Amino acid sequence: MPFDYVTWSIWLVGFVILVVWIYVPVKEIRKLLADRKKQPE
């Protein structure tokens, strides 16, 4: 069975999008929590 570059490249792009899609909101939430801790109410 030959190595299918097209299929693996599609999977790789999808995986990168998934990682970015999870990482960016987590980073934003951490930033919001840090800002909230800095501001005393």
Phi and psi in degrees as a GROMACS rama.xvg file:
@    title "Ramachandran Plot"
@    xaxis  label "Phi"
@    yaxis  label "Psi"
@TYPE xy
-71.4143  154.707  PRO-2
-72.1401  120.896  PHE-3
-92.9089  99.0811  ASP-4
-66.0788  -35.1988  TYR-5
-64.8776  -49.9075  VAL-6
-63.0652  -45.3339  THR-7
-66.8047  -35.2613  TRP-8
-68.5048  -37.7836  SER-9
-64.1576  -44.1083  ILE-10
-62.1807  -41.2702  TRP-11
-65.3402  -43.9121  LEU-12
-62.3437  -42.754  VAL-13
-62.3298  -39.6226  GLY-14
-67.0273  -40.796  PHE-15
-63.2607  -43.2422  VAL-16
-61.2234  -41.7775  ILE-17
-62.058  -44.8464  LEU-18
-62.7746  -45.096  VAL-19
-64.1563  -40.3826  VAL-20
-63.3649  -32.1088  TRP-21
-84.4839  -39.8896  ILE-22
-69.8904  -43.1794  TYR-23
-63.5604  -49.4327  VAL-24
-62.5677  -35.5068  PRO-25
-62.5443  -42.5427  VAL-26
-62.7603  -42.5025  LYS-27
-63.457  -42.7172  GLU-28
-63.6506  -43.0865  ILE-29
-60.5999  -40.3934  ARG-30
-64.4126  -43.6912  LYS-31
-63.554  -42.0129  LEU-32
-65.2255  -40.0803  LEU-33
-64.8228  -41.2934  ALA-34
-64.4009  -38.6631  ASP-35
-67.0328  -36.2811  ARG-36
-68.8712  -32.5744  LYS-37
-70.1688  -32.3399  LYS-38
-90.5532  107.116  GLN-39
-74.8689  137.479  PRO-40
